[in-house]
């Protein structure tokens, strides 16, 4: 056989084999492999503050309590409103009494669809539409349309994303009720803030540790343990200890008995939390 022809056939054969191997390892048409997104590294926050502006527990008796949750997180770069309670008039009144201007808020994060967490959103956006609202992707389109109607932006959240310097969302968790929680990386460790903890508060803490590979300094918010048995509560407290949680501040739907047992275990590391409480974390 002619050498040139033999060489030509060899090259063609190799090309065909290469194309076959390549197609074998490529995902089916229309499916794109997920790309792992690494968080942008920032030096851990040296100081943050967390202010309770909506809760059914109170610290300041001059403020109004109501069933629901809302707090403001101030970091070195931004102010974040996490949940808006169930009534915007109560939310805005409490903020005003504490000297907090709604227009100073940069970001709003809504944990889940229940009215005692998202109910105050419309009233807040009437006062400040210059924000970005992070909502679980499972939310109905009607909420997106409402957000846009006030001139605000929205961001659907499915998986874990970084929303600000050292501030992350766990992404949607849970099977029935989809819920996201916040994680803040500080020099003392992670601060985990839950709205209602429907996916299980220990699951949220565990995921937070796995995501950022840091110890947990504080877990704060609704633990969804209202009416839970003592045995269940004590098991969760044991899990917290195993996970290395240093401080706790259960409120909202956690329940009185939950708070009592956590206080018995954590003593000086238990934080009484409710409307008017300001927690400052400094390095």
C-alpha positions in Angstrom: 0.0 0.0 0.0 1.2 3.5 -0.8 2.9 5.0 2.3 1.0 8.4 1.9 -2.3 6.5 1.8 -1.4 4.4 4.8 -0.5 7.5 6.8 -3.7 9.2 5.7 -5.8 6.3 6.9 -3.9 6.1 10.2 -4.6 9.8 10.9 -8.3 9.5 10.0 -8.6 6.4 12.2 -7.1 8.1 15.2 -9.3 11.1 14.8 -12.4 9.0 14.7 -11.4 7.1 17.8 -10.7 10.4 19.5 -14.1 11.7 18.7 -15.7 8.6 19.9 -13.9 8.7 23.3 -14.7 12.4 23.6 -18.4 11.8 23.0 -18.5 9.0 25.5 -17.3 11.3 28.3 -19.4 14.3 27.4 -22.7 14.7 29.2 -25.9 14.1 27.2 -27.0 17.0 25.1 -28.8 19.7 27.2 -27.1 18.6 30.5 -24.3 20.9 31.8 -22.1 19.6 34.6 -22.4 21.8 37.7 -19.3 24.0 38.3 -18.1 24.3 41.9 -18.0 27.9 42.9 -15.5 28.7 45.5 -16.4 31.6 47.9 -14.4 34.8 47.5 -12.0 34.9 50.5 -12.1 37.9 52.8 -10.5 38.4 56.2 -13.0 37.2 58.8 -15.2 40.0 60.2 -13.6 41.6 63.3 -16.9 43.1 64.4 -20.6 42.5 63.6 -23.8 43.4 65.4 -27.1 41.6 65.3 -30.2 43.6 66.3 -33.6 42.0 67.0 -36.4 44.1 65.4 -39.2 41.5 65.3 -39.9 38.6 67.7 -42.4 37.2 70.1 -39.9 37.5 72.9 -38.7 40.8 74.1 -35.8 42.5 75.8 -36.9 46.1 75.5 -40.5 46.5 76.9 -40.9 49.7 74.9 -41.0 47.7 71.7 -43.8 45.7 70.2 -43.8 41.9 70.2 -45.6 39.7 67.7 -45.3 36.2 66.4 -42.5 36.2 63.8 -38.8 37.0 63.3 -36.7 39.7 61.9 -33.1 40.9 62.7 -30.6 43.3 61.2 -27.0 42.2 60.7 -24.4 44.9 60.4 -21.0 43.9 59.0 -18.0 46.0 58.0 -19.5 46.7 54.6 -23.3 46.2 54.6 -26.5 46.1 56.6 -28.7 43.1 56.1 -32.3 42.6 57.1 -33.0 38.9 57.7 -36.7 38.2 57.6 -39.4 40.9 58.1 -41.8 39.5 60.6 -45.5 39.3 59.9 -46.5 42.9 60.1 -44.6 45.8 58.5 -46.1 48.4 60.8 -44.6 46.6 63.8 -41.3 46.0 62.0 -41.0 49.7 61.0 -42.2 51.0 64.4 -39.6 48.9 66.2 -36.9 50.1 63.8 -37.9 53.7 64.3 -37.8 53.4 68.1 -34.3 51.9 67.9 -33.1 54.7 65.5 -32.8 52.4 62.5 -33.5 54.0 59.1 -35.0 51.5 56.6 -33.0 53.3 53.9 -29.8 52.2 55.6 -30.5 48.5 54.7 -28.6 47.2 51.7 -29.8 43.6 51.5 -32.9 41.7 52.5 -32.9 37.9 53.0 -36.1 36.0 53.5 -35.7 32.6 55.1 -39.0 30.9 53.9 -42.5 31.4 52.7 -44.4 31.6 56.0 -46.2 34.9 56.7 -44.5 35.6 60.0 -41.2 35.9 58.1 -42.2 37.4 54.8 -45.3 39.4 55.8 -43.6 42.7 56.5 -41.7 42.7 53.2 -44.1 44.8 51.2 -44.3 47.5 53.8 -40.6 47.6 54.2 -40.1 47.9 50.4 -42.4 50.9 50.3 -39.9 52.7 52.5 -36.8 51.3 50.8 -36.9 49.8 47.3 -33.2 50.3 46.8 -32.3 46.8 48.0 -31.6 43.3 46.7 -33.9 40.7 48.1 -32.6 37.1 48.4 -35.5 34.6 48.3 -35.7 30.8 48.1 -36.1 29.7 44.4 -39.3 27.8 45.5 -41.1 31.1 46.1 -44.1 31.8 43.8 -43.7 34.3 41.0 -46.2 36.7 42.7 -43.6 37.6 45.3 -41.0 38.3 42.6 -43.5 40.6 40.8 -44.2 42.4 44.1 -40.5 42.9 44.7 -40.0 44.4 41.3 -43.0 46.6 41.6 -41.2 48.5 44.3 -38.1 49.0 42.2 -36.1 46.4 44.1 -34.1 43.5 42.7 -34.5 39.9 43.7 -32.1 36.9 43.6 -33.4 33.4 43.6 -31.5 31.1 45.9 -31.3 27.4 45.3 -27.8 26.3 46.5 -25.2 27.9 48.8 -24.1 31.3 47.7 -22.1 34.2 49.1 -24.2 37.3 49.4 -21.7 39.7 50.9 -18.3 39.8 52.4 -18.2 36.9 54.8 -22.0 36.4 54.6 -23.4 33.2 53.1 -26.7 31.5 52.7 -27.0 27.8 53.3 -29.2 27.7 50.2 -32.6 25.9 50.3 -32.8 23.1 52.8 -35.7 20.8 53.7 -38.1 18.6 51.8 -41.5 20.1 52.6 -40.9 23.7 53.7 -37.8 25.0 51.8 -35.8 27.3 54.0 -32.4 29.1 53.9 -30.3 30.3 56.9 -27.5 32.8 57.1 -23.9 32.1 58.0 -21.4 34.8 58.9 -17.7 34.2 59.2 -16.2 36.1 62.1 -12.8 35.9 63.8 -14.5 34.1 66.7 -16.1 31.5 64.5 -19.3 31.1 62.5 -22.5 32.9 63.4 -25.5 30.9 62.2 -28.9 32.7 62.0 -32.1 30.7 61.5 -35.6 32.0 60.7 -37.6 28.9 61.8 -35.2 26.0 61.3 -37.8 23.8 59.7 -35.1 21.6 58.1 -33.8 20.9 61.6 -31.5 23.2 63.5 -28.8 20.6 64.0 -28.8 19.9 60.2 -28.4 23.6 59.6 -25.5 23.9 62.0 -23.8 20.8 60.5 -24.1 22.1 57.0 -22.7 25.5 58.0 -19.6 23.8 59.4 -19.2 21.6 56.3 -19.5 24.6 54.0 -16.9 26.9 55.6 -14.8 24.4 57.7 -14.9 26.7 60.7 -16.0 26.2 64.3 -19.5 27.6 65.3 -19.4 30.5 67.7 -23.1 31.3 67.9 -26.5 29.9 66.8 -29.3 32.4 66.9 -33.0 32.6 65.9 -36.0 30.3 65.7 -35.2 26.6 66.4 -38.7 25.3 65.7 -38.9 23.3 68.9 -42.0 24.8 70.4 -43.8 21.9 72.2 -40.9 19.4 71.8 -40.4 16.8 74.5 -37.6 17.2 77.0 -35.9 14.1 75.6 -35.9 15.6 72.1 -34.6 18.9 73.4 -31.8 17.3 75.5 -30.7 15.2 72.4 -30.5 18.4 70.4 -28.5 20.1 73.1 -26.1 17.1 73.1 -25.8 17.5 69.3 -25.0 21.1 69.7 -22.2 20.2 72.1 -20.9 17.6 69.8 -20.9 20.1 67.0 -18.9 22.5 69.2 -21.5 25.3 69.3 -20.1 27.8 71.8 -23.1 30.1 72.4 -26.8 30.0 71.7 -29.7 32.5 71.5 -32.9 30.6 70.7 -36.0 32.8 70.2 -39.3 33.0 68.2 -40.6 29.5 67.6 -38.0 27.8 69.9 -40.4 27.6 72.8 -40.0 28.4 76.5 -38.9 24.9 77.6 -36.3 24.9 74.8 -34.9 28.2 76.1 -34.9 26.9 79.7 -33.0 23.7 78.9 -30.5 25.5 76.7 -30.0 28.0 79.5 -29.4 25.3 82.0 -26.7 23.7 79.8 -25.0 26.8 78.4 -25.3 29.0 81.5 -23.2 32.2 80.7 -23.0 31.2 77.1 -26.8 31.4 76.8 -28.0 34.7 75.4 -31.5 36.0 76.2 -32.8 37.1 72.8 -35.9 39.1 71.8 -37.0 42.4 70.4 -34.6 45.1 71.3 -31.6 42.8 71.9 -28.3 44.0 70.3 -25.5 41.4 70.1 -22.1 42.8 69.3 -19.3 40.4 68.4 -15.8 41.9 68.5 -12.5 40.2 68.1 
